Amino acid sequence: MIKFTQYFLHTRERPDRKRIRDEWILEAVRHPIREAVQSDGRIRRWKWIEEEDKYLRVILLPDGETVHNAFFDRDFKE
């Protein structure tokens, strides 16, 4: 089961984020192609989403399991 912050649940209502599926988020959390830790301890993870032809960036809280943000990252380069 995925945990989400209230911030994520609020931003997910945006038109550009509504199409992001839970299974894509879970894939990014479990099997990222890259991971980086921010200075505030939050964890960034990226995953290529074939159906969208884009990279999905998922931001986790420092606990490594609560999703704080998820969006298609136009600037990511593998």
KERO-803990 format. One record per atom (N, C-alpha, C): x, y, z. Coordinates in steps of 0.1 Angstrom, whole numbers, padded with zeros to 4 digits, always signed. Last residue first. Layout:
# KERO-803990
XYZ ...
This chain:
# KERO-803990
+0188+0106-0188 +0193+0094-0183 +0208+0093-0185 +0175+0137-0178 +0183+0130-0188 +0189+0118-0182 +0146+0157-0172 +0155+0145-0168 +0162+0139-0180 +0128+0176-0179 +0143+0179-0180 +0152+0168-0176 +0102+0168-0175 +0107+0171-0189 +0122+0173-0190 +0088+0145-0156 +0100+0154-0155 +0105+0156-0169 +0057+0143-0143 +0065+0139-0154 +0076+0150-0156 +0054+0137-0107 +0051+0145-0120 +0060+0140-0131 +0047+0137-0074 +0049+0129-0085 +0045+0137-0098 +0053+0139-0038 +0050+0146-0051 +0053+0135-0062 +0054+0123-0016 +0051+0137-0014 +0047+0144-0027 +0048+0091-0004 +0049+0099-0016 +0045+0114-0013 +0066+0073+0019 +0055+0082+0017 +0057+0092+0006 +0090+0059+0020 +0078+0052+0016 +0065+0061+0014 +0112+0071+0031 +0114+0063+0019 +0101+0056+0014 +0113+0090+0051 +0110+0076+0055 +0111+0066+0043 +0116+0115+0038 +0128+0107+0043 +0125+0093+0047 +0091+0112+0011 +0096+0118+0024 +0108+0110+0029 +0098+0112-0024 +0094+0106-0012 +0099+0113+0001 +0088+0120-0056 +0095+0126-0044 +0089+0119-0032 +0093+0108-0088 +0085+0107-0075 +0094+0112-0064 +0090+0115-0121 +0098+0117-0109 +0089+0116-0097 +0090+0097-0151 +0082+0101-0140 +0091+0103-0128 +0096+0105-0185 +0102+0101-0172 +0092+0106-0161 +0077+0093-0213 +0082+0103-0204 +0088+0097-0192 +0057+0079-0227 +0070+0083-0234 +0077+0094-0226 +0035+0068-0216 +0035+0083-0217 +0047+0088-0225 +0041+0041-0216 +0028+0045-0221 +0028+0060-0224 +0067+0040-0203 +0065+0037-0217 +0053+0043-0223 +0083+0058-0181 +0069+0053-0183 +0066+0052-0198 +0111+0055-0162 +0106+0057-0176 +0092+0050-0177 +0116+0070-0131 +0112+0058-0138 +0107+0062-0152 +0133+0083-0102 +0128+0084-0116 +0126+0070-0122 +0131+0098-0070 +0133+0086-0078 +0126+0088-0092 +0144+0116-0043 +0139+0116-0057 +0141+0103-0063 +0136+0120-0009 +0143+0111-0019 +0136+0113-0033 +0145+0144+0016 +0136+0138+0007 +0143+0130-0004 +0165+0157+0030 +0163+0143+0033 +0153+0136+0024 +0172+0182+0022 +0162+0181+0032 +0158+0167+0036 +0188+0178+0000 +0194+0183+0013 +0185+0182+0024 +0178+0147-0016 +0178+0161-0015 +0184+0165-0001 +0192+0120-0031 +0186+0125-0019 +0189+0140-0018 +0182+0101-0060 +0190+0112-0054 +0183+0116-0041 +0182+0075-0084 +0177+0080-0071 +0187+0091-0066 +0170+0058-0114 +0180+0067-0106 +0173+0072-0094 +0152+0041-0120 +0164+0040-0128 +0175+0049-0122 +0134+0022-0094 +0138+0035-0101 +0150+0032-0109 +0114+0003-0083 +0124+0000-0093 +0129+0013-0101 +0097+0014-0063 +0103+0001-0061 +0115-0002-0070 +0089+0039-0072 +0094+0038-0058 +0102+0025-0057 +0081+0034-0098 +0092+0043-0096 +0098+0042-0082 +0060+0016-0092 +0071+0011-0100 +0083+0021-0098 +0042+0034-0079 +0048+0023-0072 +0060+0017-0079 +0036+0051-0101 +0043+0056-0089 +0049+0045-0081 +0023+0033-0117 +0035+0039-0122 +0043+0045-0110 +0001+0026-0101 +0011+0016-0104 +0024+0021-0110 -0013+0051-0101 -0007+0046-0088 +0004+0035-0092 -0008+0072-0129 -0014+0060-0123 -0006+0056-0110 -0015+0103-0139 -0004+0095-0133 -0011+0084-0125 -0036+0120-0147 -0033+0108-0155 -0022+0099-0149 -0035+0143-0131 -0046+0133-0129 -0043+0120-0136 -0016+0162-0137 -0012+0151-0128 -0023+0140-0126 -0027+0182-0152 -0015+0175-0157 -0010+0164-0149 -0049+0190-0136 -0052+0183-0148 -0039+0176-0154 -0047+0184-0101 -0043+0192-0112 -0045+0184-0125 -0049+0166-0081 -0062+0171-0087 -0059+0180-0099 -0025+0163-0069 -0029+0153-0078 -0042+0157-0086 -0023+0182-0049 -0017+0185-0063 -0021+0175-0073 -0036+0168-0028 -0041+0181-0033 -0036+0183-0047 -0020+0146-0024 -0034+0144-0027 -0040+0156-0033 +0004+0159-0017 +0003+0151-0029 -0011+0149-0033 -0003+0171+0007 +0001+0179-0004 +0000+0171-0017 -0008+0149+0023 -0019+0157+0019 -0016+0166+0008 +0012+0121+0011 +0010+0133+0020 -0002+0140+0015 +0005+0086+0010 +0006+0099+0004 +0005+0110+0014 +0016+0052+0007 +0011+0063+0016 +0014+0076+0009 +0005+0022-0008 +0013+0034-0009 +0007+0045+0001 +0008-0012+0000 +0000+0000+0000 +0009+0013+0000 
